[in-house]
Amino acid sequence: MKQPGVVSDDFTPMEARDCPMSTCAAPTGSPCRTGKGKVAIRYHTARFRLVPQLVKVLKAPTPAVREPGSVWTELPRPVCVGAEPVGHVRLGYARASTARQPLDAQLASLAEAGVTRIFSEKGGCPRCVDTGCYAAISSLWGCCS
């Protein structure tokens, strides 16, 4: 009999994202871990609450197939259809103080980090509004268009 407020043994929705707990930080495809390097008996609340259908669940036990209590090892990451989860965009901002300074190194670093949308600008003055930065921040909130 299934207990109310407890999730089933299907671990794929929980492991579809990295665990946001700084003490765990289990990557996609791996179960949560304890501070002592063991497989946690339950997924961390911060992780399973990222799954819309599990927001109201009280606890999500780690299924037996993941061997709770055993020594934690990173499992292979699943091959994703898309590079990023739906609804997630990596924003980047590159800026040079003068028009003569190149942005090439900053743009290459952002691209290497997987940034999907880059805002950039050159020049300006200490008292001027950084329009590229303003555009990046505005895009986060969908305001100030």
N, C-alpha and C positions, 0 to 999 in steps of 0.2 A: 504494500500500500504506500502510495506516495504521500509524504508529509507536506502540509501546506507551507508555503514560504521557502521550500527547498527546491533547487533545480535538479533536473535529471542528470544522467551520466554523460550527456553530450557535451564534451569539453571544447568543441570547435568554436562556438561563439565567444567563449571567454579567452581563448588563446589566439583570437584573430588580431589582437592588438598587444603591444608591449604593456607590461604592468607599470602604472604610473607611480607606485610606491617607491620612494627613493631607497629604502632598505632592501627592496626586492629587485626591481628593474628587470624582471624576467622578460626575455625577448618574445616576439611573436612565435607561436608554435611550441612554446615550453610552458610547463606549469609554474605556478608561483613557488617561491622558495622562502625558507625561514632565514633568520639571521645566523643560524648555525650551519647553513649549507645543506639543508635537507629539503625534500619536496614537502611543501606545506599541505596540511590535511584539508584546508579550504582555500579557495581563491580569495584574494584580498578584495574587500568590498569596493575599493576604488577601481579595481579592474573590471569586475563583473557589472558594475553600474554603468560602464561605458556601452553595454549592450542594451539597446532600447527595450527589448522584451523582458529584461531581467532587472529593471530599475527597482521594482517593488519586492524583489526576492530578498529574504532575510539572510540566507547564507547559501553558498555554492560549494559543496564539498568536492574535493579533487577525486575523480573516479579511480577505482582500484587499478585500472590499466596504467595509470600514471605513477603507481607505487608510492603513495603518500608515506612519508617517514624515511624513505630511502635517501641515499646521497643524491643531491641534485646535480644533473648535468644538462647542459644546453642541448635541446633536441634540434633536428634540422628545421629550418624555417620553411614554411609552406611556400610554394610557388604561387604568387598572386597573379590574378588576371590583370589588374592595374597596379601601377607602382605605389600608389598611395590609396588609403581608404577613401571612400566617397565622402565628400564634404571637407576634406583636408587639403590645404594648399600651403606650400612653404613660400613665404614672402621674404624678399631680400632687398637691401638698400645699399647702394654704392654711391660714394660721394668723393669728389676731388675739390680741394679748396680753390684751385685756379683752373681756368679753361685749358691751360697747357699741360696739366698733369694727366697722365693716362689712367683710365679705369680698368684696363685689361686684366691686371692681376686680381683686383677685387671681383670682377665679373667671372673670371675663371674659377676663383675659389667658391663663389656662390653656386655656379653651375655644378661644380664637383660635389658640393654638399647636397645636391638634389633640389635646389630652389627652383620652383616652377614659375614664379612671377617676380621679376626684378624691377625695382624702381631705381633710377639713377639721375644724377645731376652733376654739373660742373660749375665752378665759380660761385659767386654770391658774396655776401659781406657778413660781418659778425652780427649786424642788426637786421639782416634780411630774413624772411621766412624761408626755410628750406622746403621748397615746393615738392620735391621728390619724396622727402620724409613725410610731409603732410599728406601727400597722395597715398603713400603706403599705409599710414595709420587710418586714414579715412576709408580705405578699402576694407579694413578689418571690420569696421562698424557699419559699413554701408551708408554712411552719412556724408555730409559736406561735399556733395558732388559738384 
